[in-house]
Amino acid sequence: MTIRRATCRANGIRQFYLEAGAGPPVVLLHGFPETSFAWRFQIPALAPHYRVIAPDLRGYGETDKPSKGYDKRTMANDIVELLKTLGVGRVALVGHDRGARVATRLAKDHPDVVDRLVVMDNVPTRIVAREMNAKVAREYWFFMFHQIPDLPEALIAGREDIWLRHFFSDWCHDPMTISGEAFETYVKAYSAPGAVRGAMSDYRASAEDVAQDLEDAERKIRCPVLSLLGRGFRRGRPPVRHEGDLERDGRKSLSSPDRTLRPSSAGRATGSRQQAASRLSRRMGRSNRKADTARTSNAC
C-alpha cells in the first residue's frame, strides 16, 4: 500500500497531508506533541476500506506556521477548505487530543461536512476551564506553561528531545512506546524553525477557544459520536476529577442523548496499535446504529 505525501494551499496556508486508500473518506487529526506521523499504524489498517486523509494541523509538522489563526474555528476551517480542495464531501472525522478540539469545533460549525465523529483522549476546552483548580492545574500544567509568551520557545530550543521525552514517557502506558526512529522523527519535526512556536500558538488560543465554545455550549453535536478515553494511563498517580466526572461532563457536552456513545469496561491497554486501528475501522463501519464507547490506552 502506498501512502501519498502531498501539499496544497487551502484557507490561505500551505497544508501538508498524508493520503491512502479509496472509498468513504476518513479524516484523521493528530494531537500534541505529534504530527500526521502519529497515524502511521492506523492508516494501513483503514486504507483497505476508506480513503484516508491525515493532515498536519496549522502550526504542526510540514504545514505552515503563521503568526495567527490558531483558534479552533480557524483551524477547523483549514480542514474544511482542504477537503474542498481535494473534492471531498461528508467525512468520518477522527480527532485525537488537540485534533479532537479541532474536530469538535468543525462538527459544530460545519455539521453538513461530518457524517460521524470520533474524539480520542480529550475533555472539551470549556469543561477544563470551568473545572480548573489547583489539583486540575497540576495535571494540566503544560496548558499554562505553553501559553506564556516566548518563554517556552527559549527554554525548549536545542532541548526538544528532553521536552518531547517527558510527554511521551509520561503519557504512554509503556514509557518507551515512542522511541528509536519514531522518537527521532518527532524530534526532527519539532526542531524545525517555528515548530515549537506553532504548537505553543495552539495552546495560546485557549481563551478564544473557550469563548467560541461558550457561544454554542447548549447546541449538541447531532451526528453519531464515539468517545475513546485512556484508562489508567497516569501510572499510579492519585486520581483527579477530570479523569472521572470531568470526562463524563465532557461527553455529555458533545452530543444529544440519543447519539451519545457510552463507555464500556474494556481493558487498560490494547494489544497493539494495529489491533486498535482494526477495531476502530470496524466500529466506524457501523454508521447507522449505536455502539458502546470503547475505552483504550492513551494513544501516543
Contacts in CASP RR format, 6 or more apart in sequence:
PFRMAT RR
TARGET T0000
AUTHOR 0000-0000-0000
METHOD contacts of the structure
MODEL  1
MTIRRATCRANGIRQFYLEAGAGPPVVLLHGFPETSFAWRFQIPALAPHY
RVIAPDLRGYGETDKPSKGYDKRTMANDIVELLKTLGVGRVALVGHDRGA
RVATRLAKDHPDVVDRLVVMDNVPTRIVAREMNAKVAREYWFFMFHQIPD
LPEALIAGREDIWLRHFFSDWCHDPMTISGEAFETYVKAYSAPGAVRGAM
SDYRASAEDVAQDLEDAERKIRCPVLSLLGRGFRRGRPPVRHEGDLERDG
RKSLSSPDRTLRPSSAGRATGSRQQAASRLSRRMGRSNRKADTARTSNAC
1 20 0 8 1.000
1 21 0 8 1.000
1 44 0 8 1.000
1 47 0 8 1.000
1 48 0 8 1.000
2 20 0 8 1.000
3 18 0 8 1.000
3 19 0 8 1.000
3 20 0 8 1.000
3 43 0 8 1.000
3 44 0 8 1.000
3 47 0 8 1.000
4 18 0 8 1.000
4 19 0 8 1.000
4 20 0 8 1.000
5 16 0 8 1.000
5 18 0 8 1.000
6 16 0 8 1.000
6 17 0 8 1.000
6 18 0 8 1.000
6 19 0 8 1.000
7 14 0 8 1.000
7 15 0 8 1.000
7 16 0 8 1.000
7 17 0 8 1.000
7 62 0 8 1.000
8 14 0 8 1.000
8 15 0 8 1.000
8 17 0 8 1.000
8 82 0 8 1.000
8 85 0 8 1.000
8 86 0 8 1.000
9 15 0 8 1.000
9 85 0 8 1.000
10 78 0 8 1.000
10 81 0 8 1.000
10 82 0 8 1.000
10 84 0 8 1.000
10 85 0 8 1.000
11 74 0 8 1.000
11 77 0 8 1.000
11 78 0 8 1.000
11 80 0 8 1.000
11 81 0 8 1.000
11 82 0 8 1.000
12 81 0 8 1.000
13 58 0 8 1.000
13 63 0 8 1.000
13 64 0 8 1.000
13 66 0 8 1.000
13 78 0 8 1.000
14 63 0 8 1.000
14 64 0 8 1.000
15 55 0 8 1.000
15 56 0 8 1.000
15 58 0 8 1.000
15 63 0 8 1.000
15 64 0 8 1.000
15 78 0 8 1.000
15 82 0 8 1.000
16 36 0 8 1.000
16 55 0 8 1.000
16 56 0 8 1.000
16 61 0 8 1.000
16 62 0 8 1.000
16 63 0 8 1.000
17 36 0 8 1.000
17 53 0 8 1.000
17 54 0 8 1.000
17 55 0 8 1.000
17 56 0 8 1.000
17 82 0 8 1.000
18 36 0 8 1.000
18 39 0 8 1.000
18 43 0 8 1.000
18 52 0 8 1.000
18 53 0 8 1.000
18 54 0 8 1.000
18 55 0 8 1.000
19 51 0 8 1.000
19 52 0 8 1.000
19 53 0 8 1.000
19 54 0 8 1.000
19 86 0 8 1.000
20 43 0 8 1.000
20 44 0 8 1.000
20 47 0 8 1.000
20 51 0 8 1.000
20 52 0 8 1.000
21 47 0 8 1.000
21 48 0 8 1.000
21 50 0 8 1.000
21 51 0 8 1.000
21 52 0 8 1.000
22 50 0 8 1.000
22 51 0 8 1.000
23 49 0 8 1.000
23 50 0 8 1.000
23 51 0 8 1.000
24 49 0 8 1.000
24 50 0 8 1.000
24 51 0 8 1.000
24 92 0 8 1.000
25 50 0 8 1.000
25 51 0 8 1.000
25 52 0 8 1.000
25 53 0 8 1.000
25 83 0 8 1.000
25 88 0 8 1.000
25 89 0 8 1.000
25 90 0 8 1.000
25 91 0 8 1.000
25 92 0 8 1.000
26 46 0 8 1.000
26 50 0 8 1.000
26 51 0 8 1.000
26 52 0 8 1.000
26 53 0 8 1.000
26 91 0 8 1.000
26 92 0 8 1.000
26 93 0 8 1.000
26 94 0 8 1.000
26 284 0 8 1.000
27 53 0 8 1.000
27 54 0 8 1.000
27 55 0 8 1.000
27 79 0 8 1.000
27 83 0 8 1.000
27 91 0 8 1.000
27 92 0 8 1.000
27 93 0 8 1.000
27 94 0 8 1.000
28 36 0 8 1.000
28 39 0 8 1.000
28 42 0 8 1.000
28 43 0 8 1.000
28 52 0 8 1.000
28 53 0 8 1.000
28 54 0 8 1.000
28 94 0 8 1.000
28 95 0 8 1.000
28 96 0 8 1.000
29 54 0 8 1.000
29 55 0 8 1.000
29 57 0 8 1.000
29 79 0 8 1.000
29 93 0 8 1.000
29 94 0 8 1.000
29 95 0 8 1.000
29 96 0 8 1.000
29 99 0 8 1.000
29 100 0 8 1.000
29 102 0 8 1.000
29 103 0 8 1.000
30 36 0 8 1.000
30 37 0 8 1.000
30 38 0 8 1.000
30 39 0 8 1.000
30 54 0 8 1.000
30 56 0 8 1.000
30 57 0 8 1.000
30 60 0 8 1.000
30 95 0 8 1.000
30 96 0 8 1.000
30 97 0 8 1.000
30 98 0 8 1.000
30 99 0 8 1.000
31 38 0 8 1.000
31 57 0 8 1.000
31 95 0 8 1.000
31 96 0 8 1.000
31 97 0 8 1.000
31 98 0 8 1.000
31 99 0 8 1.000
31 100 0 8 1.000
32 97 0 8 1.000
32 98 0 8 1.000
32 167 0 8 1.000
32 199 0 8 1.000
32 202 0 8 1.000
33 163 0 8 1.000
33 164 0 8 1.000
33 167 0 8 1.000
33 168 0 8 1.000
33 186 0 8 1.000
33 190 0 8 1.000
33 199 0 8 1.000
34 60 0 8 1.000
34 96 0 8 1.000
34 97 0 8 1.000
34 186 0 8 1.000
34 300 0 8 1.000
35 56 0 8 1.000
35 60 0 8 1.000
35 61 0 8 1.000
35 62 0 8 1.000
35 186 0 8 1.000
35 189 0 8 1.000
36 54 0 8 1.000
36 55 0 8 1.000
36 56 0 8 1.000
36 61 0 8 1.000
37 182 0 8 1.000
37 185 0 8 1.000
37 186 0 8 1.000
37 189 0 8 1.000
38 96 0 8 1.000
38 299 0 8 1.000
38 300 0 8 1.000
39 52 0 8 1.000
39 54 0 8 1.000
40 182 0 8 1.000
41 273 0 8 1.000
41 274 0 8 1.000
41 277 0 8 1.000
42 52 0 8 1.000
42 273 0 8 1.000
42 276 0 8 1.000
42 277 0 8 1.000
42 280 0 8 1.000
43 52 0 8 1.000
43 54 0 8 1.000
44 274 0 8 1.000
44 277 0 8 1.000
45 274 0 8 1.000
45 277 0 8 1.000
45 278 0 8 1.000
45 280 0 8 1.000
45 281 0 8 1.000
46 52 0 8 1.000
46 277 0 8 1.000
46 280 0 8 1.000
46 281 0 8 1.000
46 284 0 8 1.000
49 281 0 8 1.000
49 285 0 8 1.000
50 92 0 8 1.000
50 281 0 8 1.000
50 284 0 8 1.000
51 88 0 8 1.000
53 82 0 8 1.000
53 83 0 8 1.000
53 86 0 8 1.000
53 88 0 8 1.000
53 91 0 8 1.000
55 63 0 8 1.000
55 78 0 8 1.000
55 79 0 8 1.000
55 82 0 8 1.000
56 62 0 8 1.000
56 63 0 8 1.000
57 63 0 8 1.000
57 75 0 8 1.000
57 78 0 8 1.000
57 98 0 8 1.000
57 99 0 8 1.000
57 102 0 8 1.000
57 202 0 8 1.000
58 64 0 8 1.000
58 65 0 8 1.000
58 66 0 8 1.000
58 69 0 8 1.000
58 70 0 8 1.000
58 74 0 8 1.000
58 75 0 8 1.000
58 78 0 8 1.000
58 198 0 8 1.000
58 202 0 8 1.000
59 65 0 8 1.000
59 66 0 8 1.000
59 70 0 8 1.000
59 194 0 8 1.000
59 195 0 8 1.000
59 198 0 8 1.000
59 199 0 8 1.000
59 201 0 8 1.000
59 202 0 8 1.000
60 189 0 8 1.000
60 195 0 8 1.000
60 198 0 8 1.000
60 199 0 8 1.000
60 202 0 8 1.000
61 189 0 8 1.000
61 192 0 8 1.000
61 195 0 8 1.000
62 189 0 8 1.000
65 194 0 8 1.000
65 195 0 8 1.000
65 197 0 8 1.000
65 198 0 8 1.000
65 201 0 8 1.000
67 201 0 8 1.000
68 201 0 8 1.000
69 75 0 8 1.000
69 201 0 8 1.000
69 205 0 8 1.000
70 198 0 8 1.000
70 201 0 8 1.000
70 202 0 8 1.000
70 204 0 8 1.000
70 205 0 8 1.000
71 205 0 8 1.000
71 208 0 8 1.000
71 209 0 8 1.000
71 212 0 8 1.000
72 101 0 8 1.000
72 102 0 8 1.000
72 104 0 8 1.000
72 105 0 8 1.000
72 125 0 8 1.000
72 205 0 8 1.000
72 209 0 8 1.000
72 212 0 8 1.000
73 105 0 8 1.000
73 109 0 8 1.000
73 212 0 8 1.000
75 102 0 8 1.000
75 105 0 8 1.000
75 202 0 8 1.000
76 102 0 8 1.000
76 103 0 8 1.000
76 105 0 8 1.000
76 106 0 8 1.000
76 109 0 8 1.000
76 110 0 8 1.000
77 109 0 8 1.000
79 102 0 8 1.000
79 106 0 8 1.000
80 106 0 8 1.000
80 110 0 8 1.000
80 113 0 8 1.000
83 89 0 8 1.000
83 91 0 8 1.000
83 113 0 8 1.000
89 113 0 8 1.000
90 112 0 8 1.000
90 113 0 8 1.000
90 114 0 8 1.000
90 115 0 8 1.000
91 113 0 8 1.000
91 114 0 8 1.000
91 115 0 8 1.000
92 114 0 8 1.000
92 115 0 8 1.000
92 116 0 8 1.000
92 117 0 8 1.000
92 118 0 8 1.000
92 284 0 8 1.000
92 287 0 8 1.000
93 103 0 8 1.000
93 106 0 8 1.000
93 107 0 8 1.000
93 113 0 8 1.000
93 114 0 8 1.000
93 116 0 8 1.000
93 117 0 8 1.000
93 118 0 8 1.000
94 103 0 8 1.000
94 117 0 8 1.000
94 118 0 8 1.000
94 120 0 8 1.000
94 280 0 8 1.000
94 284 0 8 1.000
95 102 0 8 1.000
95 103 0 8 1.000
95 118 0 8 1.000
95 119 0 8 1.000
95 120 0 8 1.000
95 122 0 8 1.000
96 120 0 8 1.000
96 121 0 8 1.000
96 122 0 8 1.000
96 299 0 8 1.000
97 120 0 8 1.000
97 121 0 8 1.000
97 122 0 8 1.000
98 202 0 8 1.000
99 122 0 8 1.000
100 119 0 8 1.000
100 120 0 8 1.000
100 121 0 8 1.000
100 122 0 8 1.000
101 122 0 8 1.000
101 124 0 8 1.000
101 125 0 8 1.000
101 209 0 8 1.000
103 114 0 8 1.000
103 117 0 8 1.000
103 118 0 8 1.000
103 119 0 8 1.000
104 117 0 8 1.000
104 119 0 8 1.000
104 122 0 8 1.000
104 124 0 8 1.000
104 221 0 8 1.000
104 254 0 8 1.000
105 209 0 8 1.000
105 212 0 8 1.000
105 213 0 8 1.000
106 113 0 8 1.000
106 114 0 8 1.000
107 114 0 8 1.000
107 117 0 8 1.000
107 221 0 8 1.000
107 223 0 8 1.000
108 216 0 8 1.000
108 219 0 8 1.000
108 221 0 8 1.000
111 221 0 8 1.000
111 222 0 8 1.000
111 223 0 8 1.000
114 223 0 8 1.000
115 223 0 8 1.000
115 287 0 8 1.000
116 223 0 8 1.000
116 224 0 8 1.000
116 225 0 8 1.000
116 226 0 8 1.000
116 284 0 8 1.000
116 287 0 8 1.000
117 221 0 8 1.000
117 223 0 8 1.000
117 224 0 8 1.000
117 225 0 8 1.000
117 226 0 8 1.000
118 225 0 8 1.000
118 226 0 8 1.000
118 227 0 8 1.000
118 228 0 8 1.000
118 280 0 8 1.000
118 284 0 8 1.000
119 225 0 8 1.000
119 226 0 8 1.000
119 227 0 8 1.000
119 228 0 8 1.000
119 254 0 8 1.000
120 227 0 8 1.000
120 228 0 8 1.000
120 229 0 8 1.000
120 299 0 8 1.000
121 228 0 8 1.000
121 229 0 8 1.000
121 230 0 8 1.000
121 298 0 8 1.000
121 299 0 8 1.000
123 242 0 8 1.000
123 246 0 8 1.000
123 247 0 8 1.000
123 249 0 8 1.000
123 250 0 8 1.000
124 213 0 8 1.000
124 250 0 8 1.000
124 253 0 8 1.000
124 254 0 8 1.000
125 206 0 8 1.000
125 209 0 8 1.000
125 210 0 8 1.000
125 213 0 8 1.000
126 209 0 8 1.000
126 210 0 8 1.000
126 213 0 8 1.000
126 214 0 8 1.000
126 217 0 8 1.000
126 253 0 8 1.000
127 246 0 8 1.000
127 249 0 8 1.000
127 250 0 8 1.000
127 253 0 8 1.000
128 136 0 8 1.000
128 140 0 8 1.000
128 143 0 8 1.000
128 242 0 8 1.000
128 246 0 8 1.000
129 206 0 8 1.000
129 210 0 8 1.000
131 241 0 8 1.000
131 242 0 8 1.000
131 246 0 8 1.000
131 249 0 8 1.000
132 140 0 8 1.000
135 240 0 8 1.000
135 241 0 8 1.000
136 240 0 8 1.000
136 241 0 8 1.000
136 242 0 8 1.000
136 246 0 8 1.000
137 143 0 8 1.000
137 144 0 8 1.000
138 240 0 8 1.000
139 240 0 8 1.000
139 242 0 8 1.000
140 242 0 8 1.000
142 167 0 8 1.000
142 203 0 8 1.000
143 203 0 8 1.000
143 206 0 8 1.000
145 151 0 8 1.000
145 152 0 8 1.000
146 152 0 8 1.000
146 199 0 8 1.000
146 200 0 8 1.000
146 203 0 8 1.000
146 204 0 8 1.000
147 200 0 8 1.000
147 203 0 8 1.000
147 204 0 8 1.000
147 206 0 8 1.000
149 204 0 8 1.000
152 196 0 8 1.000
152 200 0 8 1.000
153 196 0 8 1.000
153 197 0 8 1.000
153 200 0 8 1.000
156 163 0 8 1.000
156 196 0 8 1.000
157 196 0 8 1.000
158 191 0 8 1.000
160 187 0 8 1.000
160 190 0 8 1.000
160 191 0 8 1.000
160 196 0 8 1.000
161 183 0 8 1.000
161 187 0 8 1.000
163 190 0 8 1.000
164 183 0 8 1.000
164 186 0 8 1.000
164 187 0 8 1.000
164 190 0 8 1.000
165 183 0 8 1.000
168 175 0 8 1.000
168 177 0 8 1.000
168 178 0 8 1.000
168 183 0 8 1.000
168 186 0 8 1.000
168 300 0 8 1.000
169 175 0 8 1.000
169 176 0 8 1.000
171 233 0 8 1.000
171 298 0 8 1.000
171 300 0 8 1.000
172 178 0 8 1.000
172 233 0 8 1.000
172 297 0 8 1.000
172 298 0 8 1.000
172 300 0 8 1.000
173 232 0 8 1.000
173 233 0 8 1.000
173 235 0 8 1.000
173 268 0 8 1.000
173 269 0 8 1.000
173 297 0 8 1.000
173 298 0 8 1.000
177 300 0 8 1.000
178 186 0 8 1.000
178 300 0 8 1.000
189 195 0 8 1.000
190 196 0 8 1.000
190 199 0 8 1.000
217 253 0 8 1.000
220 253 0 8 1.000
220 254 0 8 1.000
220 255 0 8 1.000
220 256 0 8 1.000
220 259 0 8 1.000
221 254 0 8 1.000
221 255 0 8 1.000
221 256 0 8 1.000
221 259 0 8 1.000
222 255 0 8 1.000
222 256 0 8 1.000
222 259 0 8 1.000
223 255 0 8 1.000
223 259 0 8 1.000
224 255 0 8 1.000
224 259 0 8 1.000
224 261 0 8 1.000
224 287 0 8 1.000
224 290 0 8 1.000
225 254 0 8 1.000
225 255 0 8 1.000
225 259 0 8 1.000
225 260 0 8 1.000
225 261 0 8 1.000
226 261 0 8 1.000
226 283 0 8 1.000
226 284 0 8 1.000
226 291 0 8 1.000
226 293 0 8 1.000
226 294 0 8 1.000
227 251 0 8 1.000
227 254 0 8 1.000
227 261 0 8 1.000
227 263 0 8 1.000
227 293 0 8 1.000
228 280 0 8 1.000
228 293 0 8 1.000
228 294 0 8 1.000
228 295 0 8 1.000
228 296 0 8 1.000
228 299 0 8 1.000
229 247 0 8 1.000
229 263 0 8 1.000
229 293 0 8 1.000
229 295 0 8 1.000
230 295 0 8 1.000
230 296 0 8 1.000
230 297 0 8 1.000
230 298 0 8 1.000
231 266 0 8 1.000
231 267 0 8 1.000
231 268 0 8 1.000
231 295 0 8 1.000
231 296 0 8 1.000
231 297 0 8 1.000
232 243 0 8 1.000
232 268 0 8 1.000
233 297 0 8 1.000
233 298 0 8 1.000
234 243 0 8 1.000
240 246 0 8 1.000
251 260 0 8 1.000
251 293 0 8 1.000
252 260 0 8 1.000
254 260 0 8 1.000
259 290 0 8 1.000
261 290 0 8 1.000
261 291 0 8 1.000
261 292 0 8 1.000
261 293 0 8 1.000
262 292 0 8 1.000
262 293 0 8 1.000
263 292 0 8 1.000
263 293 0 8 1.000
263 295 0 8 1.000
264 292 0 8 1.000
264 293 0 8 1.000
264 294 0 8 1.000
264 295 0 8 1.000
265 295 0 8 1.000
266 294 0 8 1.000
266 295 0 8 1.000
266 296 0 8 1.000
267 295 0 8 1.000
268 297 0 8 1.000
269 296 0 8 1.000
269 297 0 8 1.000
270 276 0 8 1.000
270 279 0 8 1.000
270 296 0 8 1.000
270 297 0 8 1.000
273 299 0 8 1.000
276 296 0 8 1.000
276 299 0 8 1.000
279 294 0 8 1.000
283 291 0 8 1.000
283 294 0 8 1.000
END
